[in-house]
Amino acid sequence: MSQPLEFTQATNYEFNQDFNHEFNQDVLHGLSQQQKSIPCKWFYDAIGSKLFEAITKTEEYYLTRVETCLLEQVVKEIATITPDLSLVIEPGSGASVKTRILLSSQANLTTYVPMDISAEFLNHIARQLQQDYPNIKTTPLEGDFTKIHTPLSLNHDAERMVFFPGSTIGNFSPEDARALLRSFHHLAGKDGWLLIGVDSTQNEKQLLAAYNDKAGVTAEFNKNLLVRANRELRANFEVEQFSHEARFSKVEGKVEMHLVSSCEQTVKVASQDFNFAEGESIFTENCYKYTRRRFLAIADECSWQMEHAWQDQEESEFELFLLKSTV
């Protein structure tokens, strides 16, 4: 039997060196490919996390607005369905804004576990939550939630829910989404719950606007990857020589984010040179827009059964799914 995986408390920064090494390896590997890339998880240092929260407040980024409104409408129903819920775990918790709606509605909730890769930002949010919800123990865990392969050391008698809002599942290809949903069983435990937001919107104009806001916040968020590489990996990206670009693939039903080189140039990262042609891009993020049918098929393959679903009726095809573990 595998041993429980202990995530490091966010107040302990022992993981930072490991993360720096992994960031270095991911960037060097990604820039060595024919389609240069950097994994999207590296967006979320302290600055990137704050920029993402700013994105969620832009007029064009409908996802947060729609999901927040939907959650507020159905949270009492969720509480009725899960009256004995005592532990909520949120992978990639960010600012935990929508989580407050959930925390305020669960009468028997005793523990909230936010998980994030940015310890500094996570600590800040955790302190606020502990102050605002003194009767709920907030236990922040620093780590990469995509690498959970064994159970966490949690209260195995507690009724648990994994909360995964924001259509973050869209950042994962179908294959990777399956792996992630299977790994969530290590968090939810037997008979656990998964409350997940999924965006099925296929309106190209609406999608491209959402990922390319007029104020340029998404562009700054995307370029922060290069700023971070300069700061942490001894890189010498000329950030202004790269432009943010969102692309929609109707065939695959996804938005892609890229950083496009405006000229022919050579960039050094950790003493290695990488050549860019004019117009060549660094691929930074997928945003899949899974249809209801496609998402539920993936969930079923991963032993999650739909118990309830709620869909936005106003401006998108966004849904909240409440799933139950069948393992």
ZITA-V181437 format. One record per pair of residues at least 24 apart in sequence whose ideal C-beta (glycine too) atoms are under 10 Angstrom apart, sorted by the first residue. I is the first residue (numbers start at 1). J is the second residue. If there is no record, write none. Layout:
# ZITA-V181437
I;J
I;J
This chain:
# ZITA-V181437
1;150
1;151
2;149
2;150
2;151
2;186
3;150
3;151
3;153
4;150
4;151
4;152
4;153
4;154
4;156
4;186
5;143
5;147
5;148
5;149
5;150
5;151
5;152
5;153
5;186
6;141
6;143
6;150
6;152
6;153
7;113
7;115
7;139
7;140
7;141
7;142
7;143
7;144
7;145
7;148
7;152
7;153
8;119
8;140
8;141
8;142
8;143
9;119
9;122
9;123
9;126
9;139
9;140
9;141
9;142
10;114
10;115
10;116
10;118
10;119
10;120
10;121
10;122
10;123
10;124
10;125
10;126
10;139
10;140
10;141
10;142
10;143
11;119
11;122
11;123
11;126
11;127
11;140
11;142
12;119
12;142
13;119
13;120
13;123
13;142
14;119
14;142
15;117
15;119
15;142
15;143
15;144
16;119
16;120
16;142
18;143
18;144
19;45
19;117
19;118
19;119
19;142
19;143
19;144
19;232
20;232
20;233
22;117
22;144
22;147
23;117
23;225
23;228
23;229
23;232
23;233
24;229
24;232
24;233
24;234
24;235
24;269
24;270
25;270
27;225
27;226
27;228
27;229
27;232
27;233
27;235
27;269
27;270
27;272
27;274
27;282
28;233
28;269
28;270
28;271
28;272
28;274
30;274
30;282
30;283
30;284
31;229
31;235
31;267
31;269
31;272
31;273
31;274
31;275
31;276
31;282
32;272
32;274
33;283
35;258
35;280
35;281
35;282
35;283
36;258
36;259
36;261
36;267
36;274
36;276
36;280
36;281
36;282
36;283
36;284
37;258
37;259
37;281
37;282
37;283
37;284
37;285
38;222
38;225
38;226
38;228
38;229
38;259
38;282
38;283
38;284
38;285
39;144
39;146
39;171
39;225
39;283
39;284
39;285
40;168
40;171
40;172
40;222
40;225
40;257
40;283
40;284
40;285
40;286
40;287
41;92
41;117
41;144
41;145
41;146
41;147
41;171
41;285
42;117
42;224
42;225
42;228
42;229
42;232
42;284
43;117
43;118
43;171
43;221
43;222
43;224
43;225
43;228
43;257
43;284
43;285
44;92
44;94
44;116
44;117
44;118
44;121
44;122
44;221
44;224
44;228
45;117
45;118
45;119
45;120
45;121
45;224
45;225
45;227
45;228
45;231
45;232
46;118
46;119
46;120
46;121
46;122
46;123
46;124
47;118
47;120
47;121
47;220
47;221
47;224
47;227
47;228
47;231
48;117
48;118
48;121
48;220
48;221
48;222
48;224
48;225
48;227
48;228
49;93
49;94
49;95
49;116
49;117
49;118
49;120
49;121
49;122
49;124
49;125
49;221
49;224
50;94
50;95
50;118
50;121
50;124
50;221
50;224
51;217
51;218
51;219
51;220
51;221
51;222
51;223
51;224
52;94
52;95
52;121
52;166
52;217
52;218
52;221
52;224
53;94
53;95
53;97
53;121
53;125
53;217
53;221
54;213
54;215
54;217
54;218
54;220
54;221
55;210
55;211
55;213
55;215
55;217
55;218
55;220
55;221
56;94
56;95
56;97
56;98
56;166
56;217
57;97
57;213
57;215
57;217
58;209
58;210
58;213
58;214
58;215
58;216
58;217
58;218
59;209
59;210
59;213
59;214
59;215
60;206
60;207
60;208
60;209
60;210
60;211
60;212
60;213
60;214
60;215
60;217
60;218
61;209
61;210
61;211
61;213
61;217
61;218
62;199
62;201
62;203
62;206
62;207
62;209
62;210
62;312
62;314
62;315
62;316
62;318
63;165
63;166
63;167
63;168
63;170
63;197
63;199
63;201
63;210
63;287
63;312
63;316
63;318
64;97
64;98
64;165
64;166
64;167
64;197
65;312
65;314
65;315
65;316
65;318
66;167
66;197
66;199
66;201
66;311
66;312
66;313
66;314
66;315
66;316
66;317
66;318
66;319
66;320
67;98
67;101
67;165
67;166
67;167
67;197
67;198
67;199
67;312
67;316
67;318
67;319
67;320
68;97
68;98
68;100
68;101
68;165
68;197
69;312
69;314
69;315
69;318
70;98
70;165
70;197
70;310
70;311
70;312
70;313
70;314
70;316
70;318
70;319
70;320
71;98
71;99
71;101
71;102
71;105
71;163
71;165
71;195
71;197
71;310
71;320
72;98
72;101
72;105
73;310
73;312
73;313
73;320
74;101
74;105
74;195
74;308
74;309
74;310
74;320
74;322
75;101
75;102
75;104
75;105
75;106
75;195
75;320
76;105
77;105
77;308
77;310
77;322
78;102
78;105
78;106
78;161
78;193
78;195
78;308
78;310
78;320
78;322
79;104
79;105
79;106
79;107
79;108
79;109
80;105
81;193
81;307
81;308
81;322
81;324
82;106
82;108
82;109
82;159
82;160
82;161
82;193
82;195
82;307
82;322
82;324
83;107
83;108
83;159
84;108
84;109
84;158
84;159
85;109
85;110
85;158
85;159
85;160
85;161
85;192
85;193
85;195
86;110
86;111
86;136
86;155
86;157
86;158
86;159
86;160
86;161
87;111
87;112
87;113
87;136
87;137
87;139
87;154
87;155
87;157
87;158
87;159
87;160
87;161
87;162
87;187
87;188
87;189
87;192
88;112
88;113
88;114
88;136
88;158
88;160
88;161
88;162
88;163
88;193
88;195
89;113
89;114
89;115
89;139
89;141
89;145
89;152
89;154
89;160
89;161
89;162
89;163
89;164
89;184
89;187
89;188
89;189
89;192
89;194
90;114
90;115
90;116
90;141
90;145
90;161
90;162
90;163
90;164
90;165
90;187
90;195
91;115
91;116
91;141
91;143
91;144
91;145
91;146
91;148
91;162
91;163
91;164
91;168
91;180
91;183
91;184
91;187
92;116
92;117
92;144
92;145
92;146
92;164
92;165
92;166
92;168
92;171
93;118
93;121
93;122
93;125
93;126
93;129
93;140
93;141
93;145
93;163
93;164
93;165
94;118
94;121
94;122
94;125
94;165
94;166
94;168
95;121
95;122
95;124
95;125
95;128
95;129
96;122
96;125
96;126
96;128
96;129
96;138
96;140
96;163
96;165
97;125
97;165
97;166
98;163
98;165
98;166
98;197
99;125
99;129
99;133
99;163
99;165
100;128
100;129
100;132
100;133
101;165
102;161
102;163
102;165
102;195
103;129
103;132
103;133
103;135
103;136
103;138
103;163
104;132
104;133
104;136
106;136
106;161
108;158
108;159
109;133
109;135
109;136
109;137
109;158
109;159
109;161
110;135
110;136
110;137
110;155
110;158
111;136
111;137
111;138
111;139
111;154
111;155
111;158
111;160
112;136
112;137
112;138
112;139
112;140
112;163
113;137
113;138
113;139
113;140
113;141
113;152
113;154
113;160
113;162
113;163
113;187
114;138
114;139
114;140
114;141
114;142
114;163
115;139
115;140
115;141
115;142
115;143
115;144
115;145
115;148
115;152
115;162
115;187
116;140
116;141
116;142
116;143
116;144
116;145
117;142
117;143
117;144
117;145
117;146
118;142
119;143
145;180
145;183
145;184
145;187
146;171
146;172
146;176
146;179
146;180
146;183
147;183
148;180
148;182
148;183
148;184
148;185
148;186
148;187
149;179
149;182
149;183
149;186
150;183
150;186
151;185
151;186
151;187
151;188
151;189
152;186
152;187
152;189
154;186
154;187
154;188
154;189
155;189
156;189
156;190
157;189
158;189
158;192
159;188
159;189
159;191
159;192
159;193
160;187
160;188
160;189
160;190
160;191
160;192
160;193
160;194
160;325
161;187
161;188
161;192
161;193
161;194
161;195
161;322
161;323
162;186
162;187
162;188
162;189
162;192
162;193
162;194
162;195
162;196
162;304
162;323
162;325
163;193
163;194
163;195
163;196
163;197
164;194
164;195
164;196
164;197
164;198
164;321
164;323
165;195
165;196
165;197
165;198
165;320
166;196
166;197
166;198
166;199
167;196
167;197
167;198
167;199
167;200
167;201
167;287
167;288
167;289
167;290
167;316
167;318
167;319
168;196
168;197
168;198
168;199
168;287
169;196
169;197
169;198
169;199
169;288
169;290
169;295
169;298
169;299
169;321
170;197
170;198
170;199
170;200
170;253
170;254
170;255
170;285
170;286
170;287
170;288
170;289
170;290
170;295
171;254
171;285
171;286
171;287
171;288
172;286
172;288
172;290
172;298
173;252
173;254
173;286
173;288
174;252
174;288
174;290
174;294
174;295
174;297
174;298
174;301
175;298
176;286
176;288
177;288
177;290
177;294
177;295
177;298
177;299
177;301
177;302
178;298
178;299
178;301
178;302
179;302
180;298
180;302
181;295
181;298
181;299
181;300
181;301
181;302
181;303
181;304
181;323
182;301
182;302
182;303
182;304
182;327
183;302
184;302
184;303
184;304
184;323
184;325
185;302
185;303
185;304
185;325
185;326
185;327
188;304
188;323
188;324
188;325
188;327
189;325
189;327
190;325
190;326
190;327
191;324
191;325
191;326
191;327
192;304
192;323
192;324
192;325
192;327
193;304
193;307
193;322
193;323
193;324
193;325
194;299
194;302
194;304
194;305
194;306
194;307
194;321
194;322
194;323
194;324
194;325
195;308
195;320
195;321
195;322
195;323
196;295
196;299
196;304
196;319
196;320
196;321
196;322
196;323
197;318
197;319
197;320
197;321
198;288
198;289
198;290
198;291
198;292
198;294
198;295
198;296
198;299
198;309
198;311
198;317
198;318
198;319
198;320
198;321
199;287
199;288
199;289
199;290
199;295
199;312
199;316
199;317
199;318
199;319
200;253
200;288
200;289
200;290
200;291
200;292
200;293
200;294
200;295
200;311
200;312
200;316
200;317
200;318
200;319
201;253
201;255
201;289
201;312
201;315
201;316
201;317
201;318
202;248
202;250
202;253
202;289
202;291
202;317
203;248
203;289
203;315
203;316
203;317
204;248
204;249
204;250
204;255
205;248
206;248
206;315
206;316
207;246
207;248
207;253
207;254
207;255
207;287
207;289
207;316
208;245
208;246
208;247
208;248
208;255
209;246
210;246
210;255
210;287
210;316
211;244
211;245
211;246
211;247
211;248
211;255
211;256
211;257
211;285
211;287
212;244
212;245
212;246
212;247
212;255
212;257
213;246
216;244
218;244
218;246
218;257
219;243
219;244
219;245
219;246
219;257
219;259
220;244
221;257
221;284
221;285
222;246
222;257
222;258
222;259
222;282
222;284
222;285
223;259
223;284
225;257
225;259
225;282
225;284
225;285
226;259
226;267
226;269
226;282
226;284
229;267
229;269
229;270
230;267
230;269
232;270
233;268
233;269
233;270
233;271
233;272
234;268
234;269
234;270
234;271
235;267
235;268
235;269
235;270
235;272
235;274
236;266
236;267
236;268
236;269
237;261
237;265
237;267
237;268
237;269
237;274
237;276
237;282
238;262
238;263
238;265
238;267
241;265
241;267
241;276
241;278
242;267
242;276
242;281
242;282
243;281
244;284
245;281
245;284
246;285
246;287
247;281
247;283
248;287
248;289
249;286
249;288
249;289
252;286
252;288
252;289
253;287
253;288
253;289
253;290
253;291
253;294
254;285
254;286
254;287
254;288
254;289
254;290
255;285
255;286
255;287
255;288
255;289
256;281
256;283
256;284
256;285
256;286
256;287
256;288
257;281
257;282
257;283
257;284
257;285
257;286
257;287
258;282
258;283
258;284
258;285
259;283
259;284
289;316
289;317
289;318
290;319
291;317
292;317
292;319
292;321
295;319
295;321
296;321
296;323
299;323
300;326
302;326
302;327
303;327
